[in-house]
Amino acid sequence: MRYQGGEVELRFFLECTLRGFAVSVPLQDTEAYDLILDISGRLRRVQIKSTSSPVKSSSHVRYKIHADHGNDKNNRQYSPRDVDILAAYLIPLDLWYIIPVTEIQGPSLALYPHDHLRGHYGRFANNWDIL
């Protein structure tokens, strides 16, 4: 199934609502985050990214998520000034990675959903407790 950005944001909104989180969406699209979660009075700014295309090699399958924003000439990596959480969705696997922005290493993420021991981000696969 192919999703557009807005559809993935709605899926995340629904997931969070079903988990009992209050969700707010900014009226303007001028911030680095897509939505705000209110979890027991603690606010979390969340940027949502997704991909549907794996990168395959002879030994593993990985998915690449861009963890930067801006225009093509001035992209910069997300920082704690911008967002608190990056929610990365692997569309074909219906799998969320909930990653604190302080854990992001570089302008793109390599996610290995079939081998969570590979790479830095395996412990964040479907880890909703991070929120």
C-alpha positions in Angstrom: 0.0 0.0 0.0 1.3 3.5 -0.8 0.7 6.3 1.7 1.3 10.0 1.4 2.7 12.1 4.2 -0.7 13.2 5.5 -2.0 9.6 5.6 1.0 8.5 7.6 0.4 11.4 10.0 -3.2 10.3 10.4 -2.1 6.7 11.2 0.3 8.0 13.9 -2.5 10.3 15.3 -4.8 7.2 15.5 -2.1 5.0 17.1 -1.5 7.7 19.8 -5.2 8.3 20.4 -5.8 4.5 20.8 -3.0 4.5 23.4 -4.7 7.3 25.4 -2.5 10.2 24.4 -3.9 13.6 23.7 -2.8 14.8 20.3 -2.7 18.4 18.9 -1.9 19.4 15.4 -0.5 22.9 14.6 -2.8 25.0 12.4 0.2 26.2 10.4 2.8 24.1 8.7 5.7 26.4 9.7 7.2 24.3 12.5 9.7 21.4 12.3 7.2 19.1 14.1 4.0 17.6 12.7 2.1 17.3 16.0 2.2 17.6 19.8 1.5 14.8 22.2 0.3 15.6 25.7 1.2 12.6 27.9 0.2 13.2 31.5 0.8 16.9 31.2 4.2 16.5 29.5 4.3 17.9 25.9 6.3 16.1 23.2 6.9 17.6 19.7 6.8 14.8 17.1 8.1 14.8 13.5 6.7 12.0 11.4 8.7 10.4 8.5 8.0 7.3 6.4 9.3 5.2 3.7 8.1 2.3 1.6 11.2 1.3 -0.3 13.8 -1.0 1.3 17.4 -0.9 0.3 18.5 -4.5 -0.3 22.0 -6.0 -0.3 23.2 -9.6 -0.3 23.2 -9.8 3.5 20.4 -7.5 4.8 17.5 -5.3 4.2 17.4 -1.7 5.5 15.2 1.2 5.2 16.5 4.8 5.0 14.7 7.7 6.7 15.8 11.3 6.2 16.2 13.0 9.6 16.8 16.5 8.3 14.6 19.4 7.2 14.7 22.7 5.3 14.9 23.4 1.6 17.2 21.5 -0.7 20.1 24.0 -0.3 19.9 24.4 3.5 18.9 21.1 5.0 19.9 20.6 8.6 19.5 17.7 11.0 16.7 17.7 13.5 17.8 18.8 16.9 16.2 19.2 20.4 15.5 22.8 19.4 13.1 21.5 16.7 11.5 18.3 17.9 11.6 15.8 20.8 10.7 12.6 18.9 11.1 11.3 15.4 8.4 8.7 14.5 9.6 6.7 11.5 7.1 4.5 9.8 8.0 1.5 7.6 4.9 1.3 5.4 5.2 -2.3 4.0 5.8 -3.7 7.5 3.4 -1.5 9.4 6.2 -0.8 11.8 6.9 2.3 13.8 10.2 3.4 15.2 9.8 5.9 18.1 13.2 7.7 18.4 14.2 10.5 20.7 15.8 13.2 18.7 18.8 13.1 21.0 19.5 9.6 19.7 19.7 10.6 16.0 23.2 10.2 14.5 23.4 12.0 11.3 21.0 13.4 8.7 19.6 10.0 7.8 18.7 6.8 9.7 19.4 3.2 8.6 16.7 1.0 10.0 17.1 -2.8 10.0 13.7 -4.2 10.9 14.6 -7.9 10.3 17.8 -7.6 12.4 17.3 -5.3 15.4 20.8 -6.0 16.6 22.2 -4.3 13.5 22.4 -0.6 13.7 21.7 2.0 16.4 18.0 2.2 16.2 16.7 -1.4 16.7 15.7 -0.8 20.3 13.2 1.9 19.2 11.1 -0.5 17.0 7.5 -0.3 18.3 8.9 1.1 21.5 5.9 3.3 22.5 7.2 3.4 26.1 9.7 6.1 24.9 6.8 8.5 24.8 
